[in-house]
Amino acid sequence: MLSLFVLLPLVALAGAASLPHIQHLTPRETVEESPVEISPLILDGYDVQGVDNVPYLVSLSLTKATYAHQCGGVIIGKTWIVTAGHCVEGVRAFNGDVLGTPIYAGVSNRSNVTAAQVRYVDFASVHRSFNGNAGSDNIALLHVSEPFVYTARVQQIALPDVDEDYSGKLVTAYGWGLTDVEGDEFSKQLQYAFAPLLQNSECEVLLPSDAPLTDKQVCSTVKTCYGDGGTPLVYWPIDGPAELVALGSWSYMPCGYANRPTVYTSVPSYVGWIYGTIAAYYQLN
């Protein structure tokens, strides 16, 4: 069976051995080589009951004219969203620009977004080392022109400490990606699934020897798919707010292939970059 790995928003494919620049394909396209792909879905998940359970999750629309979910993102401040770098590059490739991209907050079921808070991107920063390959720094920050209004349905998540280790802790993934490997439509209802975060040594055993796994990435056995790029892995401490562990980055395709884990961008590895980028923005604006 064909095995590939993909970045989790649109289907991005790259040779697993040579790891050339990722090419973006549609979910129904196939490739006659072994690649890595980014995809956005949660397979074998559960419906989230009430948006106030995940008030920090947002949906990035691919187009400006109408709402079309492409990727997830996470509110980390009243005007700041963190997401995957490939999600931002996907919007840029489709529209020619990221500015003006609508972001929908306060959404659980995407079939009804009338109550959503919609904000528009006026600044985007993709990590300078992200080059489209699955092993590069797949993270980005978005600033919106109008602050979110915090309510029970819209809130920010807590960032972790620098280099915080969540290995072995139970983490939860959220997303609107495909729920059926053979499907062609993203989930309307927000999905979630949970599993312990793997030690990187455990992840290495479950992935092929040429997998582009780095020490800035973490793995979970939650099965994600197309549409789950940029969506969060969240840790819920016994007391205290939810903490952002990681962002959906890439997985082997087809979704859930051979029970291989999904690979996420480890947020603790980029806390310094996040704060530094935000500080630079305010110095220049």
Order of alpha helices (4+ residues) and beta strands (2+ residues): beta-beta-beta-beta-beta-beta-beta-beta-alpha-beta-beta-beta-beta-beta-alpha-beta-beta-beta-beta-beta-alpha
